[in-house]
Amino acid sequence: MTRRLIAFAAGAVVGTAAVYAARALAGRYHGEDGLPDVAFAALAEVSDFLSEVRAGMAERENQLRLALGLDSPPPGARLDPQATRDLLEDPARWRAPRN
């Protein structure tokens, strides 16, 4: 019972300190012109990275749907049989080393 009480008190202290630190940090930037340019640059880079990941995932999903025959290929386009086989055997486009 004593251990639980100590753990609860320690958690409460750590949680209170985290909230206090977050509010102090937010208050410091609220009084100025907002977040510094470095934070905006980092957020922009993360946003660009996420949009590239989303575009790559959409492209890969289209490739898999074509290879599985769920969608028909665009007019005039043919699926290469070897590329289709490779795609179905390794959908993630990488192979783990085989021991």
N, C-alpha and C positions, 0 to 999 in steps of 0.2 A: 504494500500500500504506500509506503514511504517513497519507494522508487518511482511509482507512478505519479505521485504528487510532485516530486522533484522534476521529472520529465515534463509534466504539464507546465510547471512554472518556468522551466528553461525554454520551452516552446513559446510560451506567452511573451517572455522577454525578447526572444529573437524575433518573433513576429512584430512586436511593437517597435523594435529598433528598425526593422526593415521598412515598416510603414512610415516611421518618422524620417528616415533617410530619403525615401522616395518623395515625400512631401517637401522636404528641404530642397532637394534637387529640382523638383518641379517649380517650387517657389522662386528659386534663384533664376531660372530661365524665363519664368513668367514676367518678372520685373524687367528683364532686358528685352531684346527683340525676338524672343523665342529661342528655339534650339539653335546651336551654332551651325555654321556652314558645314563643318565636318560631319555632323549628324545627318544633315540633308543630303550630302554627297553619298554617305553610306546607305541611306534609305533609297536613293536613286539607283545605286548600283545593285542593291538587293532586288529592287523592282525590275530592273532590266534583266537580271539573271532569272528571276521567276518567269518573266514573259518569254525568254528564250526556252526555258524548260517546258512551259506550256505549249509553245509552238512545236518543239521537238516531240512532245508526247502526242499531240494531235496528228503530226505527220506519221509517227510510228503506228498509231491506231489505224490510220487510213491504210497503211501498208499491210498491217495484219488483217484488216477486214477484207482487203482485196485477195490476199493469199488464202484466207479461209473460205472465200467464195460468198461471204455475207453481202458484199456489194459488187456490182458489176464494174469492170474497168471503164475508164472514160473512152469515148468513141475514138477509134484509130489506135488505141494503145494496146499492146500485148504484154502479158506477163511472161517474163522469162522463167521457164520451168526450173532451172537450177537456182535462180534467185528465190523463187517461191519455196523450193525445198529447203534452202539454207535458212530462210526466214522462219519457216515452221519448225525446223530443228532447233534453232537458236533465236527465239523471239527477242531476247534482250541484247542481241548482237555482241555477246562476249561469251567466252568459254572459260569456265573455271579449270585450273590445271588438274589433269587426271593423274592420279598416283597409282 
